[in-house]
Amino acid sequence: MKPKVEYTTQDVLEKFGGTKVKCALTGRELDLRTDPYCLDHIIPVDKGGSNELSNMEITCPEANAAKNNLTNDEFIRLCIEVLTNFGYEVSNRSLV
């Protein structure tokens, strides 16, 4: 089991450039002072990722819950699959 890494709110604000950020997955505008948000592992711990701040991104709770323990590339592939299943055409399939 990887050790827990601690960082401060100030560390998070410095990494993400302040309180006004975009969800890394949806692009939704978030205000870290007032909006719910999650710190998401870019590479999940169970897939070799760490708890270091360098492996974290800000996401909205809904996107974080949908991504679960997938990497970003795995999540994008899943989203493409879902959209295609519902009849949407996805124009950029460079990950597929």
JOVENFEN-V11260 format. One line per field, one symbol per residue. ss: DSSP state (H for helix, E for strand, L for the rest). psi: psi as a letter, one per 20 degrees, with the letter a starting at -180 (. if undefined). burial: # if it has 24 or more other C-alpha atoms within 12 Angstrom, else .. A space follows every 50 residues. Layout:
ss->???
psi->???
burial->???
//
This chain:
ss->LLLLLLLLHHHHHHHHLLLEEELLLLLLEEELLLLLLEEEELLLHHHLLL LLHHHEEEELHHHHHHHLLLLHHHHHHHHHHHHHHLLLLLLLLLLL
psi->pqqpppqrghgghggjkaiorqphhhjppqoihhqqrqoqpgoqgikirr jqhijqqpqqhghghhhdkqrgghgggggggggghjjqpphokhi.
burial->...........#...#..#.#.###....#.#....########...... ###..#####..##..#..###..##..#.................
//
